[in-house]
Amino acid sequence: MIRGAISLCAAFMGMLLFNGAHVQAQEPVTQFQMFGHLTSTAEIIENDWQSDFSLGEHDFFVVSKITPRISFLSETVVAPTGGMGHSSSGFKVSIERARLKYQHREWLSIIVGKMHTPVNYWNDVYHHGRLFFPTIDRPRSFGTAIPIHTLGLRLQGQNIGGINLGYDLVIGNGMSSTDISDGSLQKSLTAAVHIKPKEGMRIGLSAYRDLIKENSTGSHSGHSSTFHYTMGDANWYPVDLNFELYCFSFYRNRGKWETLLETTWNRNSLSDTNDPDLVSVLDSLGRSDNTTFYAYAGRKVSKLDRIYGLLDISNVSEADLHLKSNKLTKFGFGWSHDFSALVRSQVQFERYTGLAGYEVPADDKWEIKLRIAYCLY
């Protein structure tokens, strides 16, 4: 695997040199954009009301066409470190994407750098600019199973043949790594394929595999408060885990209707790199099956307005050693209004429910959110 990655990197550098020697000199074309949003939230939990106004993520987005075949893309995000009910009130800066792309043909592009892992439609299409989100929030799977980023090498093909076949093959640093280093020969592997048989339709499948070293994640996972990374948790063990993720996505935009269905199946199991005695002790907890399901449907009611509904379900096994077990459901409906192509407002009513007895406290609340998202050139 390592030799193959080195060979691909060498081929990539050779193609860049060849391309640079044979294309006419041209001035790079660079575009700068800034995306941001403001949010107001009110929620009621057991007859207790809370509300706030918050400054959301602000995304500095850069795209540069260096040559006819070589391009660069980057996203630098300033994001709040806390939220409603959190004591933290600061901001953090993160380089979310920094990737260099060489497009040899439609059927072959080579991408290196930090990128969104192409495991499903949402993570492959939407970036941090909330202006383009169909709903106010990302699906819940982005706080559990989805490995949002990969730092490595990607082979990509787009719009191949009559069904517009696309593929992505990625080898990169694993979920335990940081943006600085990995420190392991083990790499994450992603294989994804999609088709666009009709205008406005995309159907995709993907598989992702990794080794989570010592049950800890770094810069590239989507794990948030549901991760077991608290030494006080009775169900947390510093063991190596095999991480498997399989995703299915269906997107359709036809006439006034837009729909998105996404589901994931994730298995976390004990790796044979662990001490055999420890494996035998944890065998009853060492294998789990987790699922998520997300559905969105929106309908245009005018040129500038859309109404929509959503359903978001996650189910994490009680036997899981990496994620806190939960069975949570969120459903809601909303209205979106475009003041212009660069300013969008949304209002969203939500209902959260959870199953008591799991490690994550039962989520049982009503919520209303207002958001203004914008883009500056």
C-alpha positions as CSV (number, residue, x, y, z in Angstrom):
1,M,0.0,0.0,0.0
2,I,2.8,2.4,0.9
3,R,4.8,1.7,-2.2
4,G,1.7,2.2,-4.3
5,A,1.1,5.6,-2.7
6,I,4.7,6.6,-3.4
7,S,4.4,5.5,-7.0
8,L,1.1,7.5,-7.4
9,C,2.8,10.6,-5.9
10,A,5.7,10.2,-8.2
11,A,3.4,9.9,-11.2
12,F,1.5,13.0,-10.0
13,M,4.7,15.1,-9.9
14,G,5.7,13.8,-13.3
15,M,2.4,14.8,-14.8
16,L,2.7,18.2,-13.2
17,L,6.1,18.7,-14.7
18,F,5.0,17.5,-18.1
19,N,2.0,19.7,-18.0
20,G,4.0,22.7,-17.0
21,A,6.5,22.2,-19.8
22,H,3.8,22.0,-22.5
23,V,1.1,24.6,-21.7
24,Q,1.4,28.2,-22.6
25,A,2.1,30.6,-19.8
26,Q,-1.0,32.3,-18.4
27,E,-2.0,34.4,-15.4
28,P,-3.7,32.4,-12.6
29,V,-7.4,33.2,-12.2
30,T,-8.2,33.4,-8.5
31,Q,-11.5,34.0,-6.8
32,F,-12.0,35.0,-3.1
33,Q,-15.3,34.5,-1.3
34,M,-16.4,34.8,2.3
35,F,-19.4,32.9,3.6
36,G,-21.0,33.4,7.0
37,H,-24.2,33.1,9.0
38,L,-26.0,34.4,12.0
39,T,-28.4,32.2,14.0
40,S,-31.0,32.7,16.7
41,T,-32.3,29.7,18.6
42,A,-35.1,29.1,21.2
43,E,-35.8,25.7,22.7
44,I,-37.9,24.3,25.5
45,I,-36.7,21.3,27.6
46,E,-39.0,20.0,30.3
47,N,-40.8,23.4,30.4
48,D,-37.5,25.3,30.7
49,W,-37.0,27.9,27.9
50,Q,-33.6,28.8,26.6
51,S,-32.7,31.2,23.8
52,D,-29.7,32.9,22.2
53,F,-28.3,34.8,19.3
54,S,-25.0,33.4,17.9
55,L,-22.4,34.2,15.4
56,G,-21.8,31.1,13.3
57,E,-18.9,29.8,11.2
58,H,-17.2,32.2,8.8
59,D,-15.6,30.6,5.9
60,F,-12.8,32.2,3.7
61,F,-13.1,30.3,0.4
62,V,-10.4,30.5,-2.3
63,V,-10.4,28.9,-5.7
64,S,-7.5,29.4,-8.2
65,K,-7.1,28.2,-11.8
66,I,-3.3,28.1,-12.0
67,T,-3.2,26.5,-15.5
68,P,-5.8,25.0,-17.7
69,R,-5.4,21.7,-15.9
70,I,-4.1,22.6,-12.4
71,S,-6.3,24.2,-9.8
72,F,-6.2,25.0,-6.1
73,L,-9.0,25.1,-3.5
74,S,-8.9,26.1,0.1
75,E,-11.3,26.8,3.0
76,T,-10.2,28.5,6.2
77,V,-13.0,28.6,8.8
78,V,-13.3,30.7,12.0
79,A,-15.9,28.9,14.1
80,P,-17.3,29.3,17.7
81,T,-16.0,26.8,20.2
82,G,-19.2,26.6,22.2
83,G,-22.9,26.8,21.9
84,M,-26.1,27.1,23.9
85,G,-25.5,25.8,27.4
86,H,-21.7,25.8,27.0
87,S,-19.4,28.1,29.0
88,S,-16.9,28.5,26.2
89,S,-17.4,31.7,24.2
90,G,-14.3,31.9,22.0
91,F,-13.4,31.1,18.4
92,K,-11.0,28.8,16.7
93,V,-9.4,28.9,13.2
94,S,-9.2,25.7,11.1
95,I,-7.9,24.9,7.7
96,E,-10.8,22.7,6.5
97,R,-9.6,22.1,3.0
98,A,-6.3,22.8,1.1
99,R,-6.1,20.7,-2.1
100,L,-4.2,20.8,-5.4
101,K,-5.9,19.2,-8.4
102,Y,-4.5,18.1,-11.7
103,Q,-7.2,17.2,-14.3
104,H,-5.7,14.9,-16.9
105,R,-9.1,14.0,-18.5
106,E,-12.7,13.9,-17.3
107,W,-12.1,10.2,-16.4
108,L,-8.9,11.0,-14.3
109,S,-8.0,13.8,-11.9
110,I,-5.4,13.6,-9.2
111,I,-5.9,15.5,-6.0
112,V,-3.5,15.9,-3.1
113,G,-4.0,17.7,0.2
114,K,-6.7,18.0,2.8
115,M,-10.2,17.4,1.4
116,H,-13.7,16.4,2.3
117,T,-13.9,12.6,2.3
118,P,-16.3,11.6,-0.5
119,V,-18.4,9.2,1.5
120,N,-21.9,10.7,0.8
121,Y,-23.6,13.5,-1.2
122,W,-23.7,16.0,1.6
123,N,-20.0,15.8,2.5
124,D,-19.0,15.7,-1.2
125,V,-21.2,18.6,-2.4
126,Y,-21.7,21.1,0.5
127,H,-18.9,23.0,2.1
128,H,-19.0,25.2,5.2
129,G,-21.0,28.0,3.4
130,R,-24.4,27.7,5.0
131,L,-25.9,29.7,2.1
132,F,-26.2,26.5,0.1
133,F,-27.5,24.2,2.8
134,P,-31.0,23.0,2.2
135,T,-31.6,22.9,6.0
136,I,-30.1,24.9,8.9
137,D,-28.1,22.0,10.3
138,R,-26.0,19.1,8.9
139,P,-27.3,15.6,9.4
140,R,-26.6,14.1,12.8
141,S,-24.3,11.5,11.3
142,F,-21.7,14.2,11.0
143,G,-21.4,14.1,14.8
144,T,-21.0,10.4,14.9
145,A,-20.0,8.2,12.0
146,I,-18.9,10.4,9.1
147,P,-15.1,10.9,8.8
148,I,-15.4,14.5,7.4
149,H,-11.8,15.1,6.2
150,T,-8.9,13.1,4.7
151,L,-5.4,14.3,4.2
152,G,-3.8,12.4,1.4
153,L,-4.1,11.4,-2.3
154,R,-7.3,11.1,-4.3
155,L,-8.0,9.7,-7.8
156,Q,-11.3,11.0,-9.3
157,G,-13.3,10.6,-12.5
158,Q,-16.4,12.5,-13.5
159,N,-19.2,12.3,-16.1
160,I,-18.0,9.1,-17.8
161,G,-20.3,7.5,-20.4
162,G,-24.0,7.9,-20.9
163,I,-24.9,7.5,-17.2
164,N,-22.3,10.1,-16.1
165,L,-20.4,7.7,-13.9
166,G,-18.1,9.1,-11.3
167,Y,-15.6,7.5,-8.9
168,D,-13.3,8.5,-6.1
169,L,-10.4,6.4,-4.6
170,V,-8.7,8.0,-1.6
171,I,-5.7,6.9,0.5
172,G,-4.9,9.2,3.4
173,N,-4.1,9.7,7.0
174,G,-6.5,8.0,9.4
175,M,-9.0,9.4,11.8
176,S,-6.5,9.2,14.7
177,S,-4.1,11.6,12.9
178,T,-3.8,15.4,13.0
179,D,-3.1,17.9,10.3
180,I,0.5,17.8,11.2
181,S,1.3,14.1,11.2
182,D,-0.1,10.6,11.3
183,G,2.6,8.5,13.0
184,S,1.3,5.3,11.5
185,L,1.8,3.1,8.4
186,Q,-1.9,2.3,8.5
187,K,-3.9,4.6,6.2
188,S,-7.6,5.1,5.6
189,L,-9.1,3.9,2.4
190,T,-12.2,5.3,0.6
191,A,-13.9,3.9,-2.5
192,A,-16.9,5.8,-3.8
193,V,-19.0,5.6,-7.0
194,H,-22.0,7.5,-8.3
195,I,-24.1,7.9,-11.4
196,K,-26.2,10.7,-12.7
197,P,-28.6,8.9,-15.1
198,K,-30.9,11.9,-15.4
199,E,-30.5,15.7,-15.2
200,G,-30.7,16.6,-11.5
201,M,-30.3,13.1,-10.2
202,R,-27.4,11.5,-8.4
203,I,-27.1,8.0,-6.8
204,G,-24.0,7.1,-4.9
205,L,-22.4,4.2,-2.9
206,S,-19.2,4.3,-0.8
207,A,-17.1,2.3,1.5
208,Y,-14.5,3.6,4.1
209,R,-12.1,1.7,6.3
210,D,-9.6,2.8,8.9
211,L,-7.8,1.7,12.1
212,I,-8.6,4.0,15.0
213,K,-5.4,3.9,17.1
214,E,-6.0,3.7,20.9
215,N,-9.6,4.6,20.4
216,S,-8.8,8.3,19.8
217,T,-9.6,10.6,16.9
218,G,-7.8,13.7,15.7
219,S,-8.5,16.4,13.0
220,H,-10.3,14.4,10.4
221,S,-13.3,12.8,12.1
222,G,-16.8,14.2,12.6
223,H,-17.0,12.9,16.2
224,S,-18.2,15.4,18.7
225,S,-19.8,15.0,22.1
226,T,-20.9,11.4,21.3
227,F,-17.3,10.2,21.2
228,H,-16.1,8.2,24.2
229,Y,-12.9,10.3,24.6
230,T,-13.4,10.9,28.3
231,M,-11.3,8.7,30.6
232,G,-14.1,8.7,33.2
233,D,-16.5,6.9,30.9
234,A,-16.9,3.3,32.1
235,N,-17.2,2.1,28.5
236,W,-14.1,3.7,27.2
237,Y,-10.9,1.7,26.6
238,P,-7.6,2.7,24.9
239,V,-7.8,0.0,22.3
240,D,-7.2,-0.2,18.6
241,L,-10.5,-0.4,16.6
242,N,-11.3,-1.4,13.1
243,F,-13.7,1.2,11.6
244,E,-15.9,0.4,8.7
245,L,-18.5,2.7,7.1
246,Y,-20.8,2.1,4.1
247,C,-23.0,4.9,2.7
248,F,-25.9,5.2,0.3
249,S,-27.1,8.5,-1.1
250,F,-29.9,9.5,-3.4
251,Y,-30.4,13.1,-4.6
252,R,-33.1,14.4,-7.0
253,N,-33.9,17.9,-8.1
254,R,-36.8,18.0,-10.6
255,G,-39.1,20.9,-11.3
256,K,-40.3,22.4,-8.0
257,W,-39.2,19.4,-5.9
258,E,-35.8,18.6,-4.3
259,T,-35.1,15.4,-2.3
260,L,-32.2,13.9,-0.5
261,L,-32.0,10.5,1.2
262,E,-28.8,9.3,2.9
263,T,-28.2,6.3,5.1
264,T,-25.0,4.9,6.8
265,W,-24.1,1.6,8.3
266,N,-21.0,1.6,10.6
267,R,-19.2,-1.2,12.4
268,N,-16.5,-0.7,15.0
269,S,-14.7,-3.9,16.1
270,L,-11.6,-4.8,18.1
271,S,-8.4,-5.0,16.0
272,D,-6.0,-7.9,16.1
273,T,-3.3,-5.4,16.9
274,N,-4.5,-5.4,20.5
275,D,-3.2,-7.6,23.3
276,P,-5.0,-11.0,23.0
277,D,-5.9,-11.1,26.7
278,L,-7.6,-7.7,26.4
279,V,-9.5,-8.8,23.3
280,S,-10.9,-11.8,25.1
281,V,-12.0,-9.6,28.1
282,L,-13.7,-7.1,25.8
283,D,-15.1,-9.5,23.3
284,S,-18.7,-9.0,24.3
285,L,-18.3,-5.2,23.7
286,G,-15.9,-5.3,20.8
287,R,-18.2,-5.5,17.9
288,S,-21.2,-3.1,17.2
289,D,-23.5,-2.2,14.3
290,N,-24.6,1.5,14.1
291,T,-27.0,3.1,11.6
292,T,-28.1,6.6,10.6
293,F,-30.9,7.7,8.2
294,Y,-31.5,11.2,6.9
295,A,-34.4,12.4,4.6
296,Y,-35.0,15.8,3.2
297,A,-37.8,17.0,0.9
298,G,-38.3,20.6,-0.3
299,R,-40.7,22.3,-2.7
300,K,-40.5,25.7,-4.3
301,V,-43.6,27.7,-3.7
302,S,-42.3,30.8,-5.5
303,K,-39.2,31.9,-7.3
304,L,-37.6,32.9,-4.0
305,D,-39.3,30.7,-1.4
306,R,-39.2,27.0,-0.5
307,I,-40.8,24.9,2.2
308,Y,-39.3,21.7,3.4
309,G,-39.3,18.8,5.9
310,L,-36.7,16.6,7.4
311,L,-36.2,13.4,9.3
312,D,-32.9,12.5,11.0
313,I,-32.4,9.2,12.9
314,S,-29.3,7.8,14.6
315,N,-28.9,4.5,16.4
316,V,-25.6,3.6,18.1
317,S,-25.3,0.2,19.8
318,E,-24.8,-0.2,23.5
319,A,-21.9,-2.5,22.8
320,D,-19.9,0.2,20.9
321,L,-16.5,1.0,22.4
322,H,-15.9,4.2,20.4
323,L,-19.2,6.1,20.3
324,K,-21.6,6.8,23.2
325,S,-24.7,4.6,22.6
326,N,-27.8,6.5,21.6
327,K,-31.1,6.2,19.8
328,L,-32.1,9.7,18.7
329,T,-34.7,11.1,16.3
330,K,-35.1,14.6,15.0
331,F,-37.9,15.7,12.7
332,G,-38.9,19.2,11.6
333,F,-40.1,21.5,8.9
334,G,-39.0,24.9,7.6
335,W,-39.2,27.8,5.2
336,S,-36.4,29.3,3.2
337,H,-36.5,32.7,1.5
338,D,-33.8,34.1,-0.8
339,F,-33.4,37.9,-0.6
340,S,-30.8,37.5,-3.4
341,A,-28.4,35.0,-4.8
342,L,-26.1,36.0,-1.9
343,V,-28.4,36.2,1.1
344,R,-30.8,33.6,2.3
345,S,-33.0,33.4,5.4
346,Q,-34.4,30.2,7.0
347,V,-36.8,29.4,9.8
348,Q,-37.0,25.8,11.1
349,F,-39.2,24.1,13.7
350,E,-37.7,20.9,15.2
351,R,-38.7,18.2,17.5
352,Y,-36.0,16.0,19.2
353,T,-36.8,12.6,20.9
354,G,-34.5,10.1,22.4
355,L,-34.5,6.7,24.1
356,A,-33.9,6.9,27.9
357,G,-31.5,4.5,29.4
358,Y,-28.7,5.0,26.8
359,E,-25.5,6.7,27.7
360,V,-26.5,9.9,25.9
361,P,-29.2,11.6,27.9
362,A,-32.6,11.4,26.3
363,D,-33.1,14.2,23.8
364,D,-36.6,15.5,24.4
365,K,-37.2,19.0,23.3
366,W,-38.8,21.5,20.9
367,E,-36.7,24.0,19.0
368,I,-37.1,26.9,16.7
369,K,-34.2,28.3,14.7
370,L,-33.7,31.4,12.6
371,R,-30.7,31.9,10.3
372,I,-29.4,34.5,7.9
373,A,-26.6,33.1,5.6
374,Y,-24.6,35.3,3.2
375,C,-21.7,35.4,0.8
376,L,-19.3,38.2,0.0
377,Y,-17.2,38.4,-3.1
